[in-house]
Amino acid sequence: MKANAPNHFPITLNLSAEGQYRANLLVGLLHSELLVLLSESGFCSDDEALLSTELDLAADLSKLLLWDFYPPLLEADKPDNEKAMVAMAVLYQQREDRLYLLFRSTISKLQQFLLAVS
């Protein structure tokens, strides 16, 4: 994400303030997990193909995977920061296997594309 870009994602535009807060929590969780998964998949932060001011694969994928959480985020309407952290951690854990499958599928397609254009 560019440094001067707004601190929101298109998905958050229709969410309540609490939903936006929870979306930001989830993006942080997803981003940290994706950094590990990308490294394990051979996409390291020092890879020449990934070094760009326009590309942050972990950040971009975390925003893409956030869409899988959209229905529960729409239901978030009561602000409670303590419970929000726990609720988002539980939600992430419930969907962890599905997210891993989505990640693997996306990375596989990306790797196939990169091989085709190289």
C-alpha positions in Angstrom: 0.0 0.0 0.0 1.3 3.4 -0.8 2.3 5.6 2.1 -0.1 8.3 1.2 -3.1 6.0 0.6 -6.1 6.3 2.9 -6.2 3.9 5.8 -9.2 2.0 4.6 -10.0 -0.7 2.1 -13.0 -0.8 -0.3 -14.5 -3.6 1.8 -14.8 -1.3 4.8 -16.8 1.4 3.1 -20.2 -0.2 4.0 -19.2 -1.4 7.5 -20.1 0.3 10.7 -17.2 1.9 12.7 -17.0 -1.3 14.7 -16.9 -3.4 11.6 -14.1 -1.2 10.2 -12.2 -1.6 13.4 -12.6 -5.3 13.3 -11.6 -5.4 9.6 -8.4 -3.6 10.5 -7.7 -6.2 13.3 -8.2 -9.0 10.8 -6.0 -7.4 8.2 -3.2 -7.3 10.8 -3.7 -10.9 11.7 -3.9 -12.0 8.0 -0.8 -9.9 7.1 1.4 -11.4 9.8 0.2 -14.9 8.9 0.8 -14.3 5.1 4.3 -13.1 5.7 5.1 -16.5 7.1 3.2 -18.4 4.5 4.7 -16.4 1.6 8.2 -17.1 2.9 7.4 -20.8 3.2 6.1 -20.7 -0.4 9.4 -19.2 -1.7 8.2 -15.5 -1.9 10.8 -13.8 0.3 10.8 -10.1 1.0 14.2 -9.8 -0.7 13.0 -11.4 -4.0 13.7 -9.1 -6.9 10.4 -9.8 -8.5 8.6 -8.6 -5.4 10.7 -5.5 -4.6 8.6 -2.6 -5.7 7.0 0.5 -4.2 3.8 -0.6 -5.9 3.7 -4.2 -4.7 3.3 -5.6 -1.2 2.1 -9.2 -1.8 1.3 -9.9 1.9 -0.7 -6.6 2.3 -2.5 -7.1 -1.0 -3.4 -10.7 -0.3 -4.5 -9.9 3.3 -7.0 -7.3 1.8 -8.1 -9.9 -0.7 -8.7 -12.6 1.9 -10.5 -10.1 4.1 -13.5 -10.5 1.8 -14.0 -14.0 3.2 -14.9 -12.3 6.5 -17.3 -9.8 5.1 -20.6 -11.3 6.4 -19.5 -11.4 10.1 -18.0 -7.9 9.7 -21.3 -6.6 8.6 -22.9 -7.9 11.8 -20.4 -6.0 14.0 -22.2 -3.0 15.4 -21.4 -2.7 19.1 -18.0 -1.2 19.9 -16.0 -3.2 22.5 -12.3 -3.2 21.8 -11.4 -5.9 24.3 -14.1 -8.3 23.0 -13.3 -7.3 19.4 -9.7 -8.6 19.6 -10.9 -11.9 21.1 -13.8 -12.2 18.6 -11.6 -11.6 15.6 -9.0 -14.0 16.8 -11.7 -16.7 17.3 -13.2 -15.9 13.9 -9.7 -16.2 12.3 -9.1 -19.5 14.0 -12.5 -20.8 12.8 -11.6 -19.9 9.2 -7.9 -20.7 9.3 -8.1 -23.9 7.2 -10.3 -22.2 4.6 -7.9 -19.3 4.4 -5.0 -21.5 4.0 -6.7 -23.2 1.0 -7.6 -19.8 -0.5 -4.0 -18.7 0.0 -2.5 -21.9 -1.6 -4.8 -21.6 -4.6 -4.0 -17.9 -5.1 -0.2 -18.5 -4.7 -0.4 -21.5 -7.1 -2.1 -19.3 -9.7 0.4 -16.5 -9.2 3.4 -18.9 -9.5 1.9 -20.3 -12.7 1.4 -16.8 -14.1 5.0 -15.8 -13.2 6.4 -18.9 -14.9 4.3 -18.2 -18.0 5.6 -14.6 -18.3 9.3 -15.3 -17.4 
